[in-house]
Amino acid sequence: MKDIVSSKKMENGIAVFWEEGEGNKYDSFNYSELIDMRINALDLLDDPTAYAVDVEGHRITIKK
């Protein structure tokens, strides 16, 4: 799991960014995927640091 450091609204979903090595990497999730994972898209945009991303499993989870 990688801690999300920022997020950005895209046309069909949200891109999330995490730090890896010397820079940032990103993955994007469409709104349908976020709904299936029970992730609130507005909250992900407002407070991305409350979430983590499983890069290999292409999933977002809420950090506890």
PQR file of N, CA, C, O and H, with PARSE charges and radii, in Angstrom:
ATOM      1  N   MET A   1       0.836  -1.181   0.000 -0.4000 1.5000
ATOM      2  CA  MET A   1       0.000   0.000   0.000 -0.0000 2.0000
ATOM      3  C   MET A   1       0.879   1.242   0.000  0.5500 1.7000
ATOM      4  O   MET A   1       1.881   1.316   0.711 -0.5500 1.4000
ATOM      5  N   LYS A   2       0.489   2.195  -0.797 -0.4000 1.5000
ATOM      6  CA  LYS A   2       1.195   3.474  -0.888 -0.0000 2.0000
ATOM      7  C   LYS A   2       0.263   4.573  -0.390  0.5500 1.7000
ATOM      8  O   LYS A   2      -0.917   4.590  -0.739 -0.5500 1.4000
ATOM      9  H   LYS A   2      -0.325   2.135  -1.375  0.4000 1.0000
ATOM     10  N   ASP A   3       0.780   5.482   0.415 -0.4000 1.5000
ATOM     11  CA  ASP A   3      -0.010   6.604   0.887 -0.0000 2.0000
ATOM     12  C   ASP A   3      -0.240   7.593  -0.245  0.5500 1.7000
ATOM     13  O   ASP A   3       0.701   7.986  -0.935 -0.5500 1.4000
ATOM     14  H   ASP A   3       1.738   5.468   0.699  0.4000 1.0000
ATOM     15  N   ILE A   4      -1.480   7.990  -0.434 -0.4000 1.5000
ATOM     16  CA  ILE A   4      -1.823   8.966  -1.461 -0.0000 2.0000
ATOM     17  C   ILE A   4      -1.441  10.355  -0.960  0.5500 1.7000
ATOM     18  O   ILE A   4      -1.781  10.735   0.160 -0.5500 1.4000
ATOM     19  H   ILE A   4      -2.244   7.671   0.126  0.4000 1.0000
ATOM     20  N   VAL A   5      -0.737  11.103  -1.794 -0.4000 1.5000
ATOM     21  CA  VAL A   5      -0.309  12.450  -1.401 -0.0000 2.0000
ATOM     22  C   VAL A   5      -1.154  13.542  -2.050  0.5500 1.7000
ATOM     23  O   VAL A   5      -1.227  14.657  -1.533 -0.5500 1.4000
ATOM     24  H   VAL A   5      -0.461  10.794  -2.704  0.4000 1.0000
ATOM     25  N   SER A   6      -1.790  13.231  -3.176 -0.4000 1.5000
ATOM     26  CA  SER A   6      -2.668  14.202  -3.819 -0.0000 2.0000
ATOM     27  C   SER A   6      -3.609  13.485  -4.781  0.5500 1.7000
ATOM     28  O   SER A   6      -3.409  12.320  -5.125 -0.5500 1.4000
ATOM     29  H   SER A   6      -1.731  12.326  -3.595  0.4000 1.0000
ATOM     30  N   SER A   7      -4.631  14.208  -5.201 -0.4000 1.5000
ATOM     31  CA  SER A   7      -5.593  13.655  -6.163 -0.0000 2.0000
ATOM     32  C   SER A   7      -6.031  14.773  -7.093  0.5500 1.7000
ATOM     33  O   SER A   7      -5.931  15.955  -6.767 -0.5500 1.4000
ATOM     34  H   SER A   7      -4.793  15.155  -4.922  0.4000 1.0000
ATOM     35  N   LYS A   8      -6.517  14.369  -8.256 -0.4000 1.5000
ATOM     36  CA  LYS A   8      -6.925  15.351  -9.259 -0.0000 2.0000
ATOM     37  C   LYS A   8      -8.147  14.826  -9.994  0.5500 1.7000
ATOM     38  O   LYS A   8      -8.189  13.664 -10.398 -0.5500 1.4000
ATOM     39  H   LYS A   8      -6.598  13.408  -8.521  0.4000 1.0000
ATOM     40  N   LYS A   9      -9.139  15.687 -10.165 -0.4000 1.5000
ATOM     41  CA  LYS A   9     -10.340  15.321 -10.911 -0.0000 2.0000
ATOM     42  C   LYS A   9      -9.996  15.231 -12.384  0.5500 1.7000
ATOM     43  O   LYS A   9      -9.314  16.096 -12.935 -0.5500 1.4000
ATOM     44  H   LYS A   9      -9.105  16.631  -9.837  0.4000 1.0000
ATOM     45  N   MET A  10     -10.480  14.168 -13.011 -0.4000 1.5000
ATOM     46  CA  MET A  10     -10.292  13.985 -14.445 -0.0000 2.0000
ATOM     47  C   MET A  10     -11.677  13.881 -15.087  0.5500 1.7000
ATOM     48  O   MET A  10     -12.693  13.902 -14.393 -0.5500 1.4000
ATOM     49  H   MET A  10     -11.034  13.466 -12.563  0.4000 1.0000
ATOM     50  N   GLU A  11     -11.708  13.770 -16.390 -0.4000 1.5000
ATOM     51  CA  GLU A  11     -12.981  13.748 -17.110 -0.0000 2.0000
ATOM     52  C   GLU A  11     -13.902  12.615 -16.653  0.5500 1.7000
ATOM     53  O   GLU A  11     -15.096  12.832 -16.449 -0.5500 1.4000
ATOM     54  H   GLU A  11     -10.883  13.753 -16.954  0.4000 1.0000
ATOM     55  N   ASN A  12     -13.357  11.417 -16.492 -0.4000 1.5000
ATOM     56  CA  ASN A  12     -14.186  10.255 -16.159 -0.0000 2.0000
ATOM     57  C   ASN A  12     -13.877   9.648 -14.806  0.5500 1.7000
ATOM     58  O   ASN A  12     -14.315   8.534 -14.519 -0.5500 1.4000
ATOM     59  H   ASN A  12     -12.387  11.240 -16.658  0.4000 1.0000
ATOM     60  N   GLY A  13     -13.132  10.354 -13.969 -0.4000 1.5000
ATOM     61  CA  GLY A  13     -12.788   9.796 -12.675 -0.0000 2.0000
ATOM     62  C   GLY A  13     -11.793  10.659 -11.932  0.5500 1.7000
ATOM     63  O   GLY A  13     -11.775  11.882 -12.073 -0.5500 1.4000
ATOM     64  H   GLY A  13     -12.776  11.259 -14.203  0.4000 1.0000
ATOM     65  N   ILE A  14     -10.960   9.998 -11.134 -0.4000 1.5000
ATOM     66  CA  ILE A  14      -9.984  10.694 -10.301 -0.0000 2.0000
ATOM     67  C   ILE A  14      -8.627  10.018 -10.436  0.5500 1.7000
ATOM     68  O   ILE A  14      -8.527   8.791 -10.426 -0.5500 1.4000
ATOM     69  H   ILE A  14     -10.975   9.005 -11.020  0.4000 1.0000
ATOM     70  N   ALA A  15      -7.581  10.838 -10.562 -0.4000 1.5000
ATOM     71  CA  ALA A  15      -6.211  10.337 -10.558 -0.0000 2.0000
ATOM     72  C   ALA A  15      -5.654  10.534  -9.157  0.5500 1.7000
ATOM     73  O   ALA A  15      -5.829  11.596  -8.559 -0.5500 1.4000
ATOM     74  H   ALA A  15      -7.663  11.834 -10.571  0.4000 1.0000
ATOM     75  N   VAL A  16      -4.987   9.521  -8.637 -0.4000 1.5000
ATOM     76  CA  VAL A  16      -4.357   9.624  -7.319 -0.0000 2.0000
ATOM     77  C   VAL A  16      -2.847   9.500  -7.500  0.5500 1.7000
ATOM     78  O   VAL A  16      -2.371   8.745  -8.347 -0.5500 1.4000
ATOM     79  H   VAL A  16      -4.844   8.659  -9.123  0.4000 1.0000
ATOM     80  N   PHE A  17      -2.102  10.253  -6.689 -0.4000 1.5000
ATOM     81  CA  PHE A  17      -0.660  10.317  -6.800 -0.0000 2.0000
ATOM     82  C   PHE A  17      -0.021   9.868  -5.492  0.5500 1.7000
ATOM     83  O   PHE A  17      -0.529  10.162  -4.410 -0.5500 1.4000
ATOM     84  H   PHE A  17      -2.489  10.866  -6.001  0.4000 1.0000
ATOM     85  N   TRP A  18       1.106   9.148  -5.601 -0.4000 1.5000
ATOM     86  CA  TRP A  18       1.872   8.742  -4.435 -0.0000 2.0000
ATOM     87  C   TRP A  18       3.345   8.941  -4.747  0.5500 1.7000
ATOM     88  O   TRP A  18       3.748   9.013  -5.908 -0.5500 1.4000
ATOM     89  H   TRP A  18       1.519   8.909  -6.480  0.4000 1.0000
ATOM     90  N   GLU A  19       4.142   9.027  -3.684 -0.4000 1.5000
ATOM     91  CA  GLU A  19       5.583   9.203  -3.858 -0.0000 2.0000
ATOM     92  C   GLU A  19       6.243   7.843  -4.032  0.5500 1.7000
ATOM     93  O   GLU A  19       5.957   6.889  -3.309 -0.5500 1.4000
ATOM     94  H   GLU A  19       3.815   8.969  -2.741  0.4000 1.0000
ATOM     95  N   GLU A  20       7.128   7.787  -5.009 -0.4000 1.5000
ATOM     96  CA  GLU A  20       7.888   6.560  -5.239 -0.0000 2.0000
ATOM     97  C   GLU A  20       9.220   6.949  -5.849  0.5500 1.7000
ATOM     98  O   GLU A  20       9.271   7.578  -6.905 -0.5500 1.4000
ATOM     99  H   GLU A  20       7.360   8.562  -5.597  0.4000 1.0000
ATOM    100  N   GLY A  21      10.300   6.570  -5.179 -0.4000 1.5000
ATOM    101  CA  GLY A  21      11.626   6.916  -5.674 -0.0000 2.0000
ATOM    102  C   GLY A  21      11.837   8.417  -5.654  0.5500 1.7000
ATOM    103  O   GLY A  21      11.601   9.076  -4.641 -0.5500 1.4000
ATOM    104  H   GLY A  21      10.259   6.059  -4.321  0.4000 1.0000
ATOM    105  N   GLU A  22      12.276   8.946  -6.767 -0.4000 1.5000
ATOM    106  CA  GLU A  22      12.595  10.379  -6.878 -0.0000 2.0000
ATOM    107  C   GLU A  22      11.397  11.257  -7.226  0.5500 1.7000
ATOM    108  O   GLU A  22      11.504  12.483  -7.195 -0.5500 1.4000
ATOM    109  H   GLU A  22      12.467   8.411  -7.590  0.4000 1.0000
ATOM    110  N   GLY A  23      10.264  10.650  -7.555 -0.4000 1.5000
ATOM    111  CA  GLY A  23       9.133  11.465  -7.994 -0.0000 2.0000
ATOM    112  C   GLY A  23       7.798  10.856  -7.617  0.5500 1.7000
ATOM    113  O   GLY A  23       7.720   9.945  -6.792 -0.5500 1.4000
ATOM    114  H   GLY A  23      10.177   9.655  -7.580  0.4000 1.0000
ATOM    115  N   ASN A  24       6.756  11.371  -8.232 -0.4000 1.5000
ATOM    116  CA  ASN A  24       5.402  10.883  -7.992 -0.0000 2.0000
ATOM    117  C   ASN A  24       4.960   9.966  -9.118  0.5500 1.7000
ATOM    118  O   ASN A  24       5.288  10.180 -10.285 -0.5500 1.4000
ATOM    119  H   ASN A  24       6.819  12.111  -8.901  0.4000 1.0000
ATOM    120  N   LYS A  25       4.213   8.945  -8.744 -0.4000 1.5000
ATOM    121  CA  LYS A  25       3.563   8.060  -9.712 -0.0000 2.0000
ATOM    122  C   LYS A  25       2.067   8.250  -9.529  0.5500 1.7000
ATOM    123  O   LYS A  25       1.616   8.794  -8.521 -0.5500 1.4000
ATOM    124  H   LYS A  25       3.946   8.772  -7.796  0.4000 1.0000
ATOM    125  N   TYR A  26       1.305   7.799 -10.512 -0.4000 1.5000
ATOM    126  CA  TYR A  26      -0.144   7.959 -10.398 -0.0000 2.0000
ATOM    127  C   TYR A  26      -0.881   6.786 -11.016  0.5500 1.7000
ATOM    128  O   TYR A  26      -0.334   6.025 -11.814 -0.5500 1.4000
ATOM    129  H   TYR A  26       1.671   7.357 -11.331  0.4000 1.0000
ATOM    130  N   ASP A  27      -2.131   6.665 -10.624 -0.4000 1.5000
ATOM    131  CA  ASP A  27      -3.063   5.710 -11.208 -0.0000 2.0000
ATOM    132  C   ASP A  27      -4.408   6.416 -11.244  0.5500 1.7000
ATOM    133  O   ASP A  27      -4.672   7.290 -10.419 -0.5500 1.4000
ATOM    134  H   ASP A  27      -2.575   7.283  -9.976  0.4000 1.0000
ATOM    135  N   SER A  28      -5.244   6.052 -12.175 -0.4000 1.5000
ATOM    136  CA  SER A  28      -6.553   6.691 -12.265 -0.0000 2.0000
ATOM    137  C   SER A  28      -7.648   5.662 -12.039  0.5500 1.7000
ATOM    138  O   SER A  28      -7.498   4.483 -12.361 -0.5500 1.4000
ATOM    139  H   SER A  28      -5.029   5.341 -12.845  0.4000 1.0000
ATOM    140  N   PHE A  29      -8.742   6.132 -11.485 -0.4000 1.5000
ATOM    141  CA  PHE A  29      -9.903   5.306 -11.177 -0.0000 2.0000
ATOM    142  C   PHE A  29     -11.138   6.009 -11.716  0.5500 1.7000
ATOM    143  O   PHE A  29     -11.325   7.204 -11.487 -0.5500 1.4000
ATOM    144  H   PHE A  29      -8.864   7.090 -11.224  0.4000 1.0000
ATOM    145  N   ASN A  30     -11.991   5.266 -12.439 -0.4000 1.5000
ATOM    146  CA  ASN A  30     -13.229   5.883 -12.914 -0.0000 2.0000
ATOM    147  C   ASN A  30     -14.257   5.857 -11.790  0.5500 1.7000
ATOM    148  O   ASN A  30     -14.087   5.146 -10.800 -0.5500 1.4000
ATOM    149  H   ASN A  30     -11.839   4.296 -12.625  0.4000 1.0000
ATOM    150  N   TYR A  31     -15.308   6.624 -11.945 -0.4000 1.5000
ATOM    151  CA  TYR A  31     -16.298   6.759 -10.886 -0.0000 2.0000
ATOM    152  C   TYR A  31     -16.967   5.433 -10.541  0.5500 1.7000
ATOM    153  O   TYR A  31     -17.295   5.198  -9.378 -0.5500 1.4000
ATOM    154  H   TYR A  31     -15.446   7.202 -12.749  0.4000 1.0000
ATOM    155  N   SER A  32     -17.173   4.583 -11.504 -0.4000 1.5000
ATOM    156  CA  SER A  32     -17.782   3.278 -11.253 -0.0000 2.0000
ATOM    157  C   SER A  32     -16.891   2.436 -10.332  0.5500 1.7000
ATOM    158  O   SER A  32     -17.386   1.774  -9.420 -0.5500 1.4000
ATOM    159  H   SER A  32     -16.907   4.774 -12.449  0.4000 1.0000
ATOM    160  N   GLU A  33     -15.586   2.466 -10.573 -0.4000 1.5000
ATOM    161  CA  GLU A  33     -14.656   1.729  -9.704 -0.0000 2.0000
ATOM    162  C   GLU A  33     -14.696   2.276  -8.277  0.5500 1.7000
ATOM    163  O   GLU A  33     -14.684   1.509  -7.314 -0.5500 1.4000
ATOM    164  H   GLU A  33     -15.184   3.004 -11.313  0.4000 1.0000
ATOM    165  N   LEU A  34     -14.742   3.590  -8.144 -0.4000 1.5000
ATOM    166  CA  LEU A  34     -14.782   4.206  -6.813 -0.0000 2.0000
ATOM    167  C   LEU A  34     -16.063   3.813  -6.080  0.5500 1.7000
ATOM    168  O   LEU A  34     -16.031   3.529  -4.883 -0.5500 1.4000
ATOM    169  H   LEU A  34     -14.751   4.213  -8.925  0.4000 1.0000
ATOM    170  N   ILE A  35     -17.181   3.797  -6.787 -0.4000 1.5000
ATOM    171  CA  ILE A  35     -18.452   3.397  -6.179 -0.0000 2.0000
ATOM    172  C   ILE A  35     -18.376   1.946  -5.725  0.5500 1.7000
ATOM    173  O   ILE A  35     -18.816   1.620  -4.623 -0.5500 1.4000
ATOM    174  H   ILE A  35     -17.207   4.028  -7.760  0.4000 1.0000
ATOM    175  N   ASP A  36     -17.826   1.075  -6.557 -0.4000 1.5000
ATOM    176  CA  ASP A  36     -17.703  -0.340  -6.206 -0.0000 2.0000
ATOM    177  C   ASP A  36     -16.833  -0.546  -4.966  0.5500 1.7000
ATOM    178  O   ASP A  36     -17.064  -1.478  -4.196 -0.5500 1.4000
ATOM    179  H   ASP A  36     -17.468   1.340  -7.452  0.4000 1.0000
ATOM    180  N   MET A  37     -15.829   0.322  -4.768 -0.4000 1.5000
ATOM    181  CA  MET A  37     -14.945   0.226  -3.599 -0.0000 2.0000
ATOM    182  C   MET A  37     -15.495   1.000  -2.406  0.5500 1.7000
ATOM    183  O   MET A  37     -14.880   1.034  -1.341 -0.5500 1.4000
ATOM    184  H   MET A  37     -15.641   1.079  -5.394  0.4000 1.0000
ATOM    185  N   ARG A  38     -16.664   1.625  -2.593 -0.4000 1.5000
ATOM    186  CA  ARG A  38     -17.305   2.447  -1.558 -0.0000 2.0000
ATOM    187  C   ARG A  38     -16.414   3.612  -1.120  0.5500 1.7000
ATOM    188  O   ARG A  38     -16.305   3.923   0.066 -0.5500 1.4000
ATOM    189  H   ARG A  38     -17.164   1.598  -3.458  0.4000 1.0000
ATOM    190  N   ILE A  39     -15.783   4.245  -2.109 -0.4000 1.5000
ATOM    191  CA  ILE A  39     -14.941   5.413  -1.868 -0.0000 2.0000
ATOM    192  C   ILE A  39     -15.720   6.651  -2.286  0.5500 1.7000
ATOM    193  O   ILE A  39     -16.221   6.725  -3.408 -0.5500 1.4000
ATOM    194  H   ILE A  39     -15.871   3.992  -3.072  0.4000 1.0000
ATOM    195  N   ASN A  40     -15.822   7.616  -1.391 -0.4000 1.5000
ATOM    196  CA  ASN A  40     -16.508   8.872  -1.672 -0.0000 2.0000
ATOM    197  C   ASN A  40     -15.566   9.746  -2.503  0.5500 1.7000
ATOM    198  O   ASN A  40     -14.522  10.180  -2.017 -0.5500 1.4000
ATOM    199  H   ASN A  40     -15.415   7.556  -0.479  0.4000 1.0000
ATOM    200  N   ALA A  41     -15.937   9.997  -3.740 -0.4000 1.5000
ATOM    201  CA  ALA A  41     -15.072  10.736  -4.668 -0.0000 2.0000
ATOM    202  C   ALA A  41     -14.788  12.152  -4.171  0.5500 1.7000
ATOM    203  O   ALA A  41     -13.656  12.624  -4.281 -0.5500 1.4000
ATOM    204  H   ALA A  41     -16.786   9.645  -4.135  0.4000 1.0000
ATOM    205  N   LEU A  42     -15.781  12.826  -3.635 -0.4000 1.5000
ATOM    206  CA  LEU A  42     -15.559  14.186  -3.140 -0.0000 2.0000
ATOM    207  C   LEU A  42     -14.595  14.203  -1.957  0.5500 1.7000
ATOM    208  O   LEU A  42     -13.750  15.092  -1.853 -0.5500 1.4000
ATOM    209  H   LEU A  42     -16.700  12.442  -3.546  0.4000 1.0000
ATOM    210  N   ASP A  43     -14.721  13.232  -1.077 -0.4000 1.5000
ATOM    211  CA  ASP A  43     -13.814  13.142   0.064 -0.0000 2.0000
ATOM    212  C   ASP A  43     -12.395  12.824  -0.401  0.5500 1.7000
ATOM    213  O   ASP A  43     -11.428  13.353   0.146 -0.5500 1.4000
ATOM    214  H   ASP A  43     -15.408  12.510  -1.161  0.4000 1.0000
ATOM    215  N   LEU A  44     -12.271  11.973  -1.396 -0.4000 1.5000
ATOM    216  CA  LEU A  44     -10.960  11.641  -1.956 -0.0000 2.0000
ATOM    217  C   LEU A  44     -10.306  12.888  -2.546  0.5500 1.7000
ATOM    218  O   LEU A  44      -9.091  13.051  -2.441 -0.5500 1.4000
ATOM    219  H   LEU A  44     -13.057  11.543  -1.841  0.4000 1.0000
ATOM    220  N   LEU A  45     -11.083  13.759  -3.158 -0.4000 1.5000
ATOM    221  CA  LEU A  45     -10.536  15.003  -3.704 -0.0000 2.0000
ATOM    222  C   LEU A  45     -10.199  16.005  -2.594  0.5500 1.7000
ATOM    223  O   LEU A  45      -9.187  16.702  -2.671 -0.5500 1.4000
ATOM    224  H   LEU A  45     -12.070  13.626  -3.244  0.4000 1.0000
ATOM    225  N   ASP A  46     -11.045  16.076  -1.565 -0.4000 1.5000
ATOM    226  CA  ASP A  46     -10.843  17.042  -0.483 -0.0000 2.0000
ATOM    227  C   ASP A  46      -9.732  16.643   0.483  0.5500 1.7000
ATOM    228  O   ASP A  46      -8.996  17.504   0.964 -0.5500 1.4000
ATOM    229  H   ASP A  46     -11.867  15.510  -1.502  0.4000 1.0000
ATOM    230  N   ASP A  47      -9.602  15.346   0.774 -0.4000 1.5000
ATOM    231  CA  ASP A  47      -8.623  14.870   1.761 -0.0000 2.0000
ATOM    232  C   ASP A  47      -7.931  13.598   1.265  0.5500 1.7000
ATOM    233  O   ASP A  47      -8.145  12.522   1.824 -0.5500 1.4000
ATOM    234  H   ASP A  47     -10.200  14.647   0.383  0.4000 1.0000
ATOM    235  N   PRO A  48      -7.109  13.711   0.226 -0.5600 1.5000
ATOM    236  CA  PRO A  48      -6.487  12.510  -0.347  0.2800 2.0000
ATOM    237  C   PRO A  48      -5.532  11.795   0.613  0.5500 1.7000
ATOM    238  O   PRO A  48      -5.311  10.592   0.473 -0.5500 1.4000
ATOM    239  N   THR A  49      -4.965  12.513   1.583 -0.4000 1.5000
ATOM    240  CA  THR A  49      -4.010  11.879   2.499 -0.0000 2.0000
ATOM    241  C   THR A  49      -4.682  10.912   3.467  0.5500 1.7000
ATOM    242  O   THR A  49      -3.986  10.200   4.191 -0.5500 1.4000
ATOM    243  H   THR A  49      -5.145  13.490   1.697  0.4000 1.0000
ATOM    244  N   ALA A  50      -6.002  10.865   3.503 -0.4000 1.5000
ATOM    245  CA  ALA A  50      -6.727   9.917   4.348 -0.0000 2.0000
ATOM    246  C   ALA A  50      -6.865   8.553   3.667  0.5500 1.7000
ATOM    247  O   ALA A  50      -7.480   7.640   4.219 -0.5500 1.4000
ATOM    248  H   ALA A  50      -6.567  11.443   2.915  0.4000 1.0000
ATOM    249  N   TYR A  51      -6.291   8.415   2.468 -0.4000 1.5000
ATOM    250  CA  TYR A  51      -6.434   7.188   1.689 -0.0000 2.0000
ATOM    251  C   TYR A  51      -5.080   6.609   1.302  0.5500 1.7000
ATOM    252  O   TYR A  51      -4.059   7.296   1.295 -0.5500 1.4000
ATOM    253  H   TYR A  51      -5.792   9.156   2.019  0.4000 1.0000
ATOM    254  N   ALA A  52      -5.112   5.324   0.982 -0.4000 1.5000
ATOM    255  CA  ALA A  52      -3.928   4.629   0.473 -0.0000 2.0000
ATOM    256  C   ALA A  52      -4.342   3.860  -0.773  0.5500 1.7000
ATOM    257  O   ALA A  52      -5.514   3.530  -0.955 -0.5500 1.4000
ATOM    258  H   ALA A  52      -5.942   4.766   0.988  0.4000 1.0000
ATOM    259  N   VAL A  53      -3.364   3.581  -1.628 -0.4000 1.5000
ATOM    260  CA  VAL A  53      -3.651   2.858  -2.868 -0.0000 2.0000
ATOM    261  C   VAL A  53      -2.839   1.571  -2.901  0.5500 1.7000
ATOM    262  O   VAL A  53      -1.650   1.558  -2.584 -0.5500 1.4000
ATOM    263  H   VAL A  53      -2.412   3.849  -1.481  0.4000 1.0000
ATOM    264  N   ASP A  54      -3.505   0.490  -3.292 -0.4000 1.5000
ATOM    265  CA  ASP A  54      -2.850  -0.792  -3.543 -0.0000 2.0000
ATOM    266  C   ASP A  54      -2.570  -0.808  -5.043  0.5500 1.7000
ATOM    267  O   ASP A  54      -3.462  -1.064  -5.853 -0.5500 1.4000
ATOM    268  H   ASP A  54      -4.471   0.500  -3.549  0.4000 1.0000
ATOM    269  N   VAL A  55      -1.334  -0.533  -5.393 -0.4000 1.5000
ATOM    270  CA  VAL A  55      -0.970  -0.368  -6.803 -0.0000 2.0000
ATOM    271  C   VAL A  55      -1.196  -1.655  -7.583  0.5500 1.7000
ATOM    272  O   VAL A  55      -1.774  -1.628  -8.669 -0.5500 1.4000
ATOM    273  H   VAL A  55      -0.610  -0.324  -4.736  0.4000 1.0000
ATOM    274  N   GLU A  56      -0.750  -2.771  -7.045 -0.4000 1.5000
ATOM    275  CA  GLU A  56      -0.864  -4.051  -7.773 -0.0000 2.0000
ATOM    276  C   GLU A  56      -2.311  -4.518  -7.875  0.5500 1.7000
ATOM    277  O   GLU A  56      -2.706  -5.102  -8.884 -0.5500 1.4000
ATOM    278  H   GLU A  56      -0.280  -2.794  -6.163  0.4000 1.0000
ATOM    279  N   GLY A  57      -3.105  -4.260  -6.832 -0.4000 1.5000
ATOM    280  CA  GLY A  57      -4.497  -4.698  -6.828 -0.0000 2.0000
ATOM    281  C   GLY A  57      -5.461  -3.668  -7.402  0.5500 1.7000
ATOM    282  O   GLY A  57      -6.656  -3.937  -7.522 -0.5500 1.4000
ATOM    283  H   GLY A  57      -2.784  -3.785  -6.013  0.4000 1.0000
ATOM    284  N   HIS A  58      -4.944  -2.476  -7.761 -0.4000 1.5000
ATOM    285  CA  HIS A  58      -5.748  -1.390  -8.313 -0.0000 2.0000
ATOM    286  C   HIS A  58      -6.949  -1.115  -7.422  0.5500 1.7000
ATOM    287  O   HIS A  58      -8.093  -1.133  -7.874 -0.5500 1.4000
ATOM    288  H   HIS A  58      -3.972  -2.258  -7.664  0.4000 1.0000
ATOM    289  N   ARG A  59      -6.661  -0.852  -6.115 -0.4000 1.5000
ATOM    290  CA  ARG A  59      -7.704  -0.564  -5.143 -0.0000 2.0000
ATOM    291  C   ARG A  59      -7.297   0.604  -4.261  0.5500 1.7000
ATOM    292  O   ARG A  59      -6.112   0.830  -4.018 -0.5500 1.4000
ATOM    293  H   ARG A  59      -5.731  -0.837  -5.748  0.4000 1.0000
ATOM    294  N   ILE A  60      -8.287   1.340  -3.787 -0.4000 1.5000
ATOM    295  CA  ILE A  60      -8.079   2.415  -2.833 -0.0000 2.0000
ATOM    296  C   ILE A  60      -8.734   2.007  -1.522  0.5500 1.7000
ATOM    297  O   ILE A  60      -9.826   1.440  -1.516 -0.5500 1.4000
ATOM    298  H   ILE A  60      -9.250   1.156  -3.984  0.4000 1.0000
ATOM    299  N   THR A  61      -8.064   2.298  -0.415 -0.4000 1.5000
ATOM    300  CA  THR A  61      -8.628   2.017   0.898 -0.0000 2.0000
ATOM    301  C   THR A  61      -8.493   3.254   1.779  0.5500 1.7000
ATOM    302  O   THR A  61      -7.643   4.115   1.554 -0.5500 1.4000
ATOM    303  H   THR A  61      -7.176   2.759  -0.420  0.4000 1.0000
ATOM    304  N   ILE A  62      -9.357   3.314   2.786 -0.4000 1.5000
ATOM    305  CA  ILE A  62      -9.296   4.397   3.769 -0.0000 2.0000
ATOM    306  C   ILE A  62      -8.270   3.988   4.820  0.5500 1.7000
ATOM    307  O   ILE A  62      -8.310   2.869   5.332 -0.5500 1.4000
ATOM    308  H   ILE A  62     -10.048   2.614   2.968  0.4000 1.0000
ATOM    309  N   LYS A  63      -7.340   4.908   5.141 -0.4000 1.5000
ATOM    310  CA  LYS A  63      -6.375   4.636   6.190 -0.0000 2.0000
ATOM    311  C   LYS A  63      -7.074   4.788   7.532  0.5500 1.7000
ATOM    312  O   LYS A  63      -7.932   5.654   7.701 -0.5500 1.4000
ATOM    313  H   LYS A  63      -7.308   5.816   4.725  0.4000 1.0000
ATOM    314  N   LYS A  64      -6.708   3.952   8.471 -0.4000 1.5000
ATOM    315  CA  LYS A  64      -7.318   4.031   9.811 -0.0000 2.0000
ATOM    316  C   LYS A  64      -6.301   4.444  10.808  0.5500 1.7000
ATOM    317  O   LYS A  64      -6.613   4.569  11.993 -0.5500 1.4000
ATOM    318  H   LYS A  64      -6.011   3.248   8.334  0.4000 1.0000
TER
END
